[in-house]
């Protein structure tokens, strides 16, 4: 299942989505942290760290941050797991990975959510922050998440969901579609950064509903699948990997996580 249909004017078909997104985030990577701090009023780190702890992340865990971008969620993970934990980040954008490596000592690799470069049962915890809309296939993504998680491992997906009320939708469109891209242009004077934030809302508006995401997570064999909503727009999807994950096929028996 695709997270959304083709976005008109951005790429010609579903096959062109990966190349478009790669170029989009490579070009806008150096502005991403600055936009995030100003665009979300400096509250992002607190929200991410609290969500991780509520989802079950604990000191000493081995954790993977998928679509880590410049490392906003990765940073919060590192603070929680401490020196005894292991933190890996992966992202399809080399530009984003380059920015993340400048400030964080976690282990980073270029990779896609549907084809993670790690062997089976490598992690206790897997997170994804505000990037589920950019994967190519939800079912393949969640099967891959289950594969790399250890039995009993925890999953957290942070996402912005399209508001269900008329007033909420008006407010979200005003801010994410109109104000945020304009603010991004004023801050960065970068057309690439402005396009990145315009596309941000376009995918939120077009994304499949939360019920479809919950169904896809459950369909991959996860247990305790749940969604918590804040302010009518911020979604935290959580789940637990079954205690018996032997049926999930491994793609490598020799490679170490984060080679």
C-alpha positions in Angstrom: 0.0 0.0 0.0 1.3 3.4 -1.0 1.2 6.1 1.7 -0.3 8.5 -0.8 -1.0 8.9 -4.5 1.3 10.7 -6.9 1.7 14.4 -6.0 0.7 16.3 -9.2 3.5 18.4 -10.6 6.3 16.9 -8.4 7.1 13.7 -10.2 5.4 11.9 -13.2 4.5 8.5 -11.5 5.2 6.4 -8.5 8.5 5.2 -10.0 9.8 8.8 -10.0 9.1 9.4 -6.3 12.3 8.0 -4.9 14.5 10.2 -7.2 12.5 13.3 -6.5 12.7 12.9 -2.7 16.4 12.1 -2.8 17.1 15.3 -4.8 14.7 17.3 -2.6 16.3 16.4 0.7 19.8 16.5 -0.6 19.4 20.0 -1.8 17.6 21.2 1.4 19.6 19.3 4.0 21.8 22.2 5.2 18.7 24.3 6.0 16.6 21.5 7.7 17.7 22.0 11.3 17.2 25.7 11.2 13.7 25.4 9.7 12.7 22.8 12.3 13.8 24.9 15.2 12.0 28.1 14.1 9.1 26.5 12.3 8.1 24.4 15.4 8.9 27.1 18.0 11.7 25.2 19.6 9.4 22.5 21.1 10.5 19.6 18.9 13.2 18.1 21.1 11.0 18.0 24.2 8.2 16.3 22.2 10.4 13.8 20.5 12.2 12.8 23.8 8.9 12.4 25.7 7.4 10.3 22.9 10.4 8.0 22.8 10.2 7.4 26.6 6.5 6.8 26.5 7.0 4.3 23.7 9.4 2.3 25.9 12.9 3.5 25.0 15.2 2.8 27.9 18.9 3.3 28.9 21.1 0.6 27.3 18.9 -0.3 24.4 20.1 -0.8 20.8 18.1 1.6 18.7 17.6 2.3 15.0 16.3 5.7 13.8 14.9 5.2 10.3 14.7 8.3 8.0 16.9 10.0 10.6 17.4 13.1 8.5 19.8 15.4 10.2 19.4 13.5 13.5 16.7 15.3 15.5 15.2 12.1 16.8 18.6 10.4 16.9 19.8 13.1 19.3 16.9 12.4 21.7 17.5 8.7 21.5 21.2 9.1 22.4 20.3 11.1 25.5 17.9 8.4 26.7 20.0 5.2 25.9 23.2 6.7 27.2 26.7 5.3 26.7 25.7 1.7 27.2 23.2 1.8 24.4 23.8 1.6 20.7 22.3 4.2 18.3 22.2 3.8 14.5 20.6 6.1 12.0 19.7 5.5 8.4 18.3 7.8 5.7 18.0 7.6 1.9 19.5 11.2 1.5 23.3 11.4 1.6 22.9 15.1 2.2 20.9 14.5 5.4 23.4 11.9 6.6 26.3 14.3 6.0 24.6 16.9 8.2 23.8 14.4 10.9 27.4 13.2 11.1 28.6 16.8 11.7 27.0 17.0 15.1 26.3 13.4 16.4 28.5 10.5 17.2 25.9 7.9 16.3 26.5 5.4 13.5 24.9 6.5 10.2 24.3 4.6 6.9 22.4 5.5 3.8 19.4 3.2 3.4 15.7 3.0 2.6 13.0 2.0 5.0 11.8 -0.9 2.7 15.4 -2.4 2.5 17.3 -1.7 5.7 21.0 -2.6 5.6 20.9 -4.5 8.9 20.5 -8.2 9.8 17.5 -9.7 11.5 16.9 -9.0 15.2 19.5 -6.2 15.5 17.6 -3.7 17.6 15.5 -3.3 20.7 13.8 -0.2 19.5 13.0 1.4 16.1 11.8 4.9 15.5 10.8 7.0 12.5 10.1 10.7 12.8 7.8 12.4 10.3 8.8 10.5 7.3 6.4 7.7 6.8 4.7 9.6 4.0 7.9 9.4 2.0 8.2 5.6 1.8 7.2 3.8 -1.3 5.2 0.9 0.3 3.8 0.8 3.8 3.4 -3.0 4.0 7.0 -3.6 2.9 8.2 -1.0 5.3 6.5 -2.5 8.3 7.6 -6.0 7.5 11.2 -4.7 7.3 10.8 -3.0 10.7 9.6 -6.3 12.2 12.5 -8.1 10.7 15.2 -6.0 12.2 13.6 -5.7 15.6 14.3 -8.3 18.3 11.4 -10.3 19.8 9.6 -7.9 22.2 11.2 -4.9 20.5 9.3 -1.6 20.4 8.3 0.5 17.4 7.5 4.3 17.4 6.4 6.2 14.4 5.9 10.0 14.8 3.8 11.6 12.1 1.7 14.6 11.3 -1.8 13.6 10.4 -4.4 15.5 8.4 -6.9 17.1 10.9 -10.4 15.6 10.9 -12.2 18.8 11.9 -13.0 21.6 9.5 -11.4 24.2 11.8 -8.3 22.1 12.3 -7.9 21.5 8.6 -8.2 25.2 7.9 -5.6 26.0 10.5 -3.2 23.3 9.4 -3.4 24.4 5.7 -2.8 28.0 6.7 0.3 27.2 8.7 1.9 24.2 6.8 0.8 25.1 3.3 1.1 28.9 3.4 3.0 30.3 6.4 5.8 27.7 6.8 7.0 27.7 3.2 7.0 31.5 3.2 8.8 31.6 6.5 11.3 29.1 5.2 12.0 31.4 2.2 12.5 34.4 4.5 14.9 32.5 6.7 17.0 30.7 4.1 16.4 32.5 0.8 16.6 28.9 -0.6 14.1 27.8 -3.3 15.1 24.2 -2.4 14.2 24.6 1.2 10.9 26.3 0.4 10.0 23.5 -2.0 10.9 21.0 0.7 8.4 22.6 3.1 5.7 23.0 0.5 6.0 19.3 -0.3 5.8 18.6 3.5 2.2 19.7 3.6 1.3 18.2 0.2 2.1 14.7 1.5 0.3 15.3 4.8 -2.8 16.4 3.0 -2.7 13.4 0.6 -1.6 10.7 3.1 -3.8 7.7 3.8 -5.8 7.9 7.0 -4.5 6.8 10.3 -6.7 3.7 10.3 -5.0 2.5 7.2 -1.6 2.9 8.8 -2.7 1.0 11.9 -4.0 -1.8 9.8 -0.7 -2.0 7.8 1.3 -2.2 11.1 -1.0 -5.0 12.4 -0.8 -6.7 9.0 3.0 -7.0 9.4 2.5 -9.0 12.5 3.0 -6.4 15.2 1.2 -6.6 18.5 -0.1 -3.9 20.8 -0.6 -1.5 17.9 -1.8 1.9 19.1 -2.1 5.5 18.1 -1.9 8.5 20.4 -2.9 11.9 19.1 -2.0 15.4 20.4 -3.5 18.7 19.3 -5.5 16.8 16.7 -2.5 16.6 14.3 0.5 15.0 16.0 0.3 11.2 15.8 2.5 8.7 17.7 2.0 5.1 16.4 3.4 2.5 18.7 3.7 -1.3 18.6 5.6 -4.3 19.9 7.4 -6.9 17.9 6.0 -10.4 18.7 8.0 -12.5 21.1 8.4 -15.1 18.4 9.7 -13.5 15.2 11.3 -16.6 13.7 9.0 -16.4 10.7 10.5 -13.1 9.5 13.2 -13.9 6.9 16.7 -12.6 7.5 18.6 -11.0 4.6 22.0 -11.5 6.1 23.5 -13.8 8.7 27.0 -12.5 8.8 26.8 -8.7 8.6 26.9 -6.6 11.8 24.4 -3.8 12.3 25.9 -0.4 11.3 29.0 -1.8 9.6 
